[in-house]
Amino acid sequence: LVMDAGRRDAEAARDVLARDESNYLASRRLALALYQLGRLQEAEATYRQVFAAYPSDIDMLAGAGWCRLRLGDAAAASQAFEQVLTLAPLHIAARAGQALLVRRDEKTKTRPHP
């Protein structure tokens, strides 16, 4: 069901962007739909494009961070989250991403080596 909704959202956003490539809301909708569909590299690129056009929309940078996290690039994810937290120290998505990274790092450090 989520996949169907994600596909519909992505298609609808692309339809709007075909007519108005600078449509802010459609761009945000497309980024989220791609993320939900697991198309993380496309989602990250879209999040970053929106953030570049609208640098006050730090949710887009946080979204790019979550894409990097899910793609296994902890350093890039942490960098994105830190940038968001510099601008908005209480940003919930960025704080959650950083907390997850810290937890993963702690588990790796405490895991016994064979």
N, C-alpha and C positions, 0 to 999 in steps of 0.2 A: 504494500500500500504506500509506504514512504517513497519507494522507488518510482512508482507511478506518479505520485504527486510531484516528486523532484523532476521527473521528465517533463511533466506538464508545465511546471514553473519555468524550467529552462527554455522550453519551446516558446512559451508566452513572452518571456523576457527577450529572447532573440528576435521574436516578431516585432516587438516594440523598438528594439535597438536597430533593426533593419530600416525602420522609418526615421528614427531619431537616435543616432549613435551616441549622443551625449546625454541620454536620459539617465539621470542619477539613480532613480528608484529601480529601473529595469536592470541597471548594471549591478546594483546591490543584490537584487533578487536572483540574478544569474549566478553571481559568486556563491551565494548560499545554496542554490539548487545544485550546482556542480559539486560543492562540498558534500552535500547530502547523498549525492549519487556516487561518491567515492572517486570522483575525477579530480584528484587533489592537485595535480600540477596545473590543470586548467583553472581550477578554483583559485589557487594561489595567484596565478597571473592576473586573473580578473580582480581579486581583492586588491592587488598592488596597483593595478591600473586605476581603480576607483580612488584609492588612497592618494595616488599621484595627482589626480584631478581635483580631489577634495581632501587636502591634508588635515582638515579638522575632523574628518571621520575616522577616528582612531579605531573604531570597531573593525574597519577593513584591514588595518594593520594587525590587529589581534587575530582576525580570521586567517590571514596569511601565516601567522605564527602557528596556529593550530594545524594548518596544512603541512607546514614543515615538521611539526611534531609527529603527525601521523605518517609522514614519509620517512621518519627515522633520522631527521637532521636536527638533533637536539641543540646544537650550537646556533643554527640559524633561527630556530624557534625561540630560544632564550633571548637572542638579540632583538627579535621583533617584540617579544613581551616586555623586555626592559625598556625599549623605546616607548611603548605605550604607557608603561608605568611611570616613566619620566614625565610624561604629559598629564597623566591622570593616575595618581598613586593608588586610587581605590577601584580601578577598573576591574570588574569581577572576572571577566574572561581571561584577561592577562594574568591576574593573580592566580587563578585556577591553573592555568598553563604552567606558570613558574612553580607552583606547588607540586604539580605532577612531575615536573622535571627533577625537582629536589628529591622527591620520594623515590623516583627511579634511580637517581644517583646514590642515595643512601642504601637502597637494596643491593645495588651492584657492589658497593664498598663492603657491605656486611656479608655478602654471599661467600661461603668458603670456596677456596680454589682447590681443584682436584689434585 
